[in-house]
């Protein structure tokens, strides 16, 4: 690809620092004259020991290392470099008269990136050096870039979190105050006034949900999702969620049935977070089922101490080929809410992160009879 | 909830005070006093001796954690519920150690807020 080769041609290798290690003065002289022409900065050492000392003083980009040296061998020097500097160590190219296959293998296993046998062809050595320097510089550039990007991303998340946080309380108040106007607590309203208040209420409700989702995503992305684990009766959490969502469901004449067959398990969970997951699944089920549907919520014990919460809706199901996107950030599917409700595309992504943090799993499946089932599995480790 | 007592709502944001006050009033509170920061809140507590305090955490002048300590030192029986927005676990624990009955997130939908308050105050709140 031309673009890629242009990119690597742009890398200026002039000034790259190379350490030549050889006890043979003649070899050093040959290498020096051919590499100086390429514009590299060179340092020399005649033993592995002095090479290691020089390495620390001289920020190197590449080491050309003979193997048979007085004292420590080149292989050992290479191992020592890898030990001291791990992945950040400059690439080491062996250049040696040792020609046996096992020598080559040992050179690579000691951490060398290349192995050139003496007598060498000058042009080939120059070309190999160029390749290794390019790889080195590109990977340095890449890791700097990754560092910068993760810092920028953290800053963005922090800002997102602060903005969302500052928006949330006023929005919640607007919603709450609109409710008081709507229900006549502070005096009767005309039909027109009521209509306006309902619009304000609906809009602020949508914004509160969006802001909450954004806050959750910001918190989770910043790695700050901390669970407050305490023993809790899972059925109670579900019942509260059912009670709250039943209100919204009633508007669409949809019923939510909680079918719980066994004794109620007490599990070690973050009750608020699990409640958020159940809320989300229930509101989705209502949102995507046609008016007049029945949403069924189930809680059952699985073998080996795990538990499953299931939510079945009567919607159109998950379109083939969109299943992968279901639990990803900002990924709305092609199916639409049936009552004009809003969706941020964040809810299920948040659900998955919360369930993951509990060591559980969340899956969705279309049912043969229509609709789909979301199943949250909480592992036995949550048993109180 | 039938809360017929006197409540003190301490929050620096007027819309929050209004909203919480309306909730308490609609559930039967006989009087509601509002304060805009912790220092005003404590002064109002000393003066009015309310039956219930709803106390924001982040406020200028004096924050809620300091204020709850002050109130509970003055009156160890004081019933204080913290109002939070983005409370960390540490804040919640500190509030609990200082004697907070519980905490309520300000963005909780009204029906739920009422349910929580009912659960927290229960029949004991009836005077």
Interface residues (C-beta under 8 A of the other chain):
Chain A: X165 X168 X169 X170 X171 X172 X173 X174 X175 X176 X177 X179 X180 X185 X186 X208 X212 X215 X226 X228 X244 X247
Chain B: X13 X15 X16 X18 X19 X22 X23 X26 X85 X86 X89 X92 X106 X107 X108 X109 X110 X111 X112
